[in-house]
Amino acid sequence: MDSEVKTDTNIDAKADVKTEIQTSKQTNRTTRLSLALNLMLLGIKLGVGIIAKSTAMIADAVHSASDTAATLAVMVGIKVAQRPPDENHAYGHGKAEAVAAKIVAMILSITGFGLAWESFHILREGRAGIPGLSALGVAVVAIVVKFFLYRYVNAVAKQLRSSALAADAANHRSDILSTVAAALGIIGARVGYPFLDPLAGIIVGILILKMAYDIYMKSVLELMDTSPDVKVVEHITEVAAHTPGVVNVNNTKARIHGSGILVDMRLCVDGAITVQQGHSITQQVVENIHQAESDITEVLVHVNPCDPLEIGYANCDTCSMETQEDQMLL
């Protein structure tokens, strides 16, 4: 008996559809909130930065503009990722989130380099001035708003295992750091060290570049079908091995796909049982795996016959099952 059984999480179709709708609503609500707050902060920071003549605040405003563009990229990526499988994408569109994360990283890279370069020129040419106190007030408000936004988006990203939302959350965190740097630069300039304002702009740019690099590398790993944590793979193997009827688990492979995990494994079962019995065992294995690991979206199982009476177990390369004669001797 040599069969393959491929199943997905659609054990209860109605429950799955309801869950997908709730997930979609929560994701859309999160991205819309990010977009609205980014636009608000962008307008306030830019306006006050110009009026208060603060290079650091203007740099931070540009960062907020990149945040807005990044959030739009995330919204598009998530919308595409939510599309069902089709003829050209049999495994769905989950990797669109990783693509969106890469776009976010590229936007941040351009922004970070531009800010650092412009701030450097202002510092070198001695064009730094003393910013107004209003810039510091806006910075404090922005830090508070961004802190709560980061906590919220990050929590949703972990709950939904969304790489795109995780990138957006990381973007908010970088905005907090950049605004803190801007605030410190403004304070330093107001107490008699004007050069600290453009210097803060350079620091903001460097922080943005660092965050862009982290997001980019994480998205690249996801696009390369990186395996989940080794403990997850070991747990999946253990669950399958302890399912009644399974003689041995030969090989387990898993890869991250969007917000879920795809699994491929080879099992050994008694070669004397019927195809129907082998199929039932495989179905039970799949159900057990889904119950044990909620992030598993699909399991592909290849079943091999394992006859304990065959010397060498030709059909089951790594089967550790003892022969009946060995068992009798024990």
N, C-alpha and C positions, 0 to 999 in steps of 0.2 A: 504494500500500500504506500503510495507516494502522492500526497495531496497537499494543496495549498489552500488556506482559508484566510480571506481578507475581510476584516470587519472594521467598522468605525464606531463612534460613540452613539450612533443612532439606535440604541437599544430601546429607548422610549422616544419615538419621533416627536410627539407633542411636547414632551418636557424639554427636549433639545431645542426645538424651535422657540419655545418661550424663553429659554436661557439665552439664546443668541440674540433675541430681540432686546432683552434686558441689558445684555452686554453692549449692544450697539447703542442703546439710548444713553447708558452711563458713559461710554466713550465719547459720544457726540457732545454730551453735556459738559464733560471735562475739557475738551478742546475748545468749545465755544467760550467757556469761562476764561481759559488762558488767553484766547484771542482778544476778548473784551478788555481784560485787565492790561494786557500788553499795549493795546492801542491807547488806553487811558494814560498809562505811565509814559508812553512815548510822547504824547502831546504835552504833558505837564513838564517832563524833564527837558524837552527841547526848548519849550517856551521860556522856562525859568533859566535854563542854561545860557540862552542868548541874552536875556535881560540882565542876569547876574554876572555875565562875562566869565563863566566857569568852563574851562577846557575839559575838566574831568566830568562835569555834568553833561556837557554836550556829547562827550564820548560815551557816557552811560546811556544817553538818549539814543545814540546810534545803535548801541547794543540792544536796546529795547526794540528798535526797528528790525534788527536781525531776529529777535525773539518772535516778532509778529510774522515775519516771513517763514521762520522755522515752524511755527504753529500751523500756518497754512499748509506747509508741506506735510506735516504730520496728519492733518485732517484729510488731505487727499490720499495719503498712503493708507490710512486706516479704512477709508471708504473703499479703496480698491481691494484691500486685504479681506474685507467682509463679503466679497463676491463669492458665490458658490463655484465649485469646480465646473469646468467646461471642457470642450474637445481639445483645446490647446493647453489647458492647465488642469490635468487630471487630479493633481494633489491640492488644488485650490490656489488662492492668491496670497497666502500667508506671508510670503517673503517680501511683499510690497511694503510691509512695515520696515524691514531692514533697509530697503531702498530709500524710503522716506527719511530714515535715520541718517543715511549717508548724505542725503541732500542737506539735512540740517547741519551736519558736520562741515560741509563745503561752504554753506552760508556763513557759519561762524568763523571759519578759517579766513575768508575774505574780509569779514568785518574786523576780526581781531588784528590782522596784519595792517589794515588801513588805519585803525585807531592808533596802534602803536607807532606807526610811521609818521602820522600827522602830529601826534603829541611830541614825538622826538624832535621834529622840525621846530615846533613852537618853543620847546625847551632850549634847543641849540641857538635859535635866533634871538632869544631873550624877550619874547613877546608875552611872557606870562604876566598876568595881572592879579589883582586881589578880588576874588569873587564875592558877590553879595551874600548876605546871611540867608536869603530865601532859598538858595541852592542847597544849603545844609538841611533846611527843614524838609525840602522835597526828598532829599536822600534818605532821611530817617523814615519818612512815610513809605517810600518805595521799598526799603528793607523789610519793614513790617508786612506789607502787602505780599511781597515776593516770598517771604518765609512761609506764610500760611498757604500760598498757592503751591509752593514746592512740596510741602507736606501732603497736601491733598492729591496733587497729580501723581506723586511718587507712590502713595498708598493705592491709588486706582491702578497704576501701572503694574504693581506687584500682584494685586488681586486678579487682574486680567492677563498677566504675563505678556504685556504689550511692550515690544522693544521701541516702538515709535513713541508711546507715551513716556517710557523710561528716558528716552532721549530728550523729550520735552521737559521732563522733570529736572534732568541734569542741566538743561539750559536755564531753567529758573534758578537753580542753585548757583550757576556761574554768574547769573545776574545779581544775586545777593552779594557774592564776593566782589564783583566789580563795583557795585554801589557802595559797599563798605570802603573799598579803596578810594573811590571818588570822594566820599565823605571825609576820610582822613586827609586827602589832598586839600580839600576845601578848608578844613580846620587849620592845617599847617600853613596854608597861604594867608589866612586871615590873622594868624598870630605873628606874621612877619617873615614867612618863607614862601614867597610867590612861586618859586620853582617847583614846589611840591604839588601844585595843581596839575600842570602838564605831566609831571612825573607819575602822578596817579593815573593819568590817561594811558601812559605806557604800560603800567602794571595791569590795568583793565584789559588792554589788548593782549598781553601775554596770558592772562587767565583765560580769556576767551579761546586763544589758540590751544591751550592745554586741554580745555574741555572738548574742543572740536576733535582733537586727536583721539581722546578716549572714546567718544561716540563713534567715530569712524572705524576704529579698530574693532569695537564690539559688533558693529553691523557687518564688517567683513567676515568675522568669525561665523556669524549666523548664516551668511550667504554661502559659506563654504561647508555647510552641513556639519557643523561642529557637534560633537556628542554632548549630551547633558552630563551632569556630575556623575562620576563613576559609581557613587552610592545608589543613584537612581537605577542605573543599568543592573547593578548587583541585586537590588531589590526586585526588579522585574524578573530576573532569572530565578531568584529564590521562590517567588510567587508561582511561576510556571512549574518549577521542579516539584513543588509540594501539591500540585493539583492531582487528584486521583486519576490513575491511568497513564500518567507521564512517567516513562522509564528514566529518561535523561534529557537534559537540555544541552544541545551541542554547541550552539552559537547564538549570542544575542547582540544585536546592533541597534543603536538608537541615534536619532539625529534631531536637532532642533529645527522646527519648521514653523516660522511665524510665532504665534503665541502658544503653540503646542509641541508635542514630541511624536515622531513617527518611529515605530518599532518593527524590526524584522528579526525573526528567530527560527531556529531549527529544533524540532523535538523528535525524540524517539518514543514510539509506543509499541506495544506487543504486535508483532507482525501477523499473529493468528486472528486478530479481531476483524470485524467487518468494517467496511468503509464508513458506514453509518455510525458505528461506535467510535471510530477514529475522529470523525467529524464532531461528534458530541463532546469528546474530550477536548478538542481544539476550541470549540465554542466556550467551554467552561474556562479554559486557560485565558482566553481573551477577556471574558467577563471579570475574572479574578484580577487581571492586570488593570483593567479600567477602574475597578473598585479600589485597588491598592494605590494607584497613582492617578489623580484627577487630571493631570496635565497631558496624559496620553490621548491623542486624537485618533490614532489609527494603529492597528496591529496586523502584521502580515506573518502568518505562521506556515512553515513548511514542515510537513510530517514525514518521517522516515520509519520504516518497519524495523524493529529490533528483535530478532529471534535468538533467544538465549541458547538454543541448541546449535546454532551455527558457530563453528570455531572461528575466532577472530572477529566476529560481528562485522562482517563485510559491509552490511548496510547501515552501520552505525559506528562511525570511526572512533568516537571517544566514549562509547557506552561503557559504563562501569558495572552493568548488571551481571551478576554471577550466573553461571550455568546451573541447571537444576542438579547436576551431578555434584558440583561444588557445594551447593546448599545442603545436599544430603550428607556429604562428608562432614560438614560443620555440625 
